[in-house]
Amino acid sequence: VQLQASGGGSVQAGGSLKLSCAASGRAFSSLAMGWFRQAPGKERNFVAAISWNGGSTSYADSVKGRFTISRDNAQSTVYLQMNSLKPEDTAAYYCAAGIPLSRSEVSSSDRRYDYWGQGTLVTVSS
């Protein structure tokens, strides 16, 4: 599976960005998808995840109510809509794909994901 993330950029605090991650190489609808982020000098952290059919989602507490993960299986793409951005959201954002153990599985552990895209940088200024 190849994953291509896009949509990062620079935005002022309070603004919005929408990240996209296009997948190829395997039936997208069979994969659980996730977004993680890594700020400079810090470890990679979970942001959001979505089950294979979009029926289940999970979010880090720090982004709940501000970020929304969604997917379009026909387009083999997962999205991360980010609203009310804060300077602490500044990071490289990575999309990931994993083979789920169940249809409803959503995981915050990076060990559950088998494929990773390149990062897309999000910078939020105050």
N, C-alpha and C positions, 0 to 999 in steps of 0.2 A: 504494500500500500504506500502510495506517495501522497504526501500532504503538502499543500501550498497555502500558507497563511498570507493574508494581505489586509490592508485597511488601517494600519497604524499611522500615527502622525503626532503632531504637536497641537495641543488644545489648551485653552485656559480653564482654570478650575470652574466647575459648574457646567462645562460643555459636554458634548456627546461625541462618541465615535462608534462605528460599527465594524467589527472585525469579521472577516470571512475566511473560511478554510475549505479549499476544494480538494476532494479526494479522488484518487484513481488507482486502478490495479486490483481492486477486489470489490465485491458487492457491498456498496456503502451501507445499504439497509441492514446488513448483518452486524454492523459494528456499533459499539457504544463509543461516544465521543466526549472529549473533555477539553477544557482550556486550563492551562497553568500559566503562571507568570514568575519571572525572576528579576528582582531589582538588583542593581549593581552591588556586588559584595555580599549578597544575601542568597539564601537557598531558594530553590524553586518551590512554589506553593500552589496548591489547588485553588482554582477560581470557580469553575462550574462544570457540570457534566450533564449529559442527556442520554437516555436509553435509545435503543435501536429505532424505535418507532416514535420517539418524542413523548411518550406517555409518562415518563418519569424524568424529573430533573433534580439537581442538587446544587447548592451554592455555598461558598464560603461565607461565614457570618459577615465578613468585612464588605461584601458586595451585595448582600441580600437587599432587595428593594430598589437597587440601582442598576444591576446588570440582568440581562435576560439572554439565556441560551436557547437557540432554536435550530432546527435542521430542515432541509428540503431534500428528501431522498431522491426525488426525480432529478435534481441538479447535483447530487452527491456533494452537498455543501452544508457545513455547519456555520452558524453565526454567533457572534457575541455582541449584543447591543449594550453599550455602556453609556449610562446617563449620569448626570450629577457627578462628574469626575472630580477627583481630589488629587492633590499633588502626590499623595501616598500610593496612588494607582500607577504611578510611573514605573514602568518595567518593560522587559521584553516578554511578549505574550506568545505562548506556544500552544498549538492544537495537537491533540493526541487521539489515537484510535486504538480500541481494544476489542478483543473477541469476548463478548459477555458470557457469563455462566448461566444467565437467565434473561428473559426478555425485558424484565424491569430493572436489570442491574444498572446502577449508576455508582461509580466509585470515585472517591477523592484521593485514592492512593496512586501515585505514579507507577507503582509496580504492576498495576492492573492494565497498563496500556503498553501495547506492543510496537506501535508506530508513532513517530513524532515528526512534526513539520519543523521548518526553520522558524525562528522567532520573528515577530513583527513588533517594532518598537513603538511604545506609547509614552509620550511625554506630556505631563500635565503641569502647567505653570500656575503659580498663585497670583 
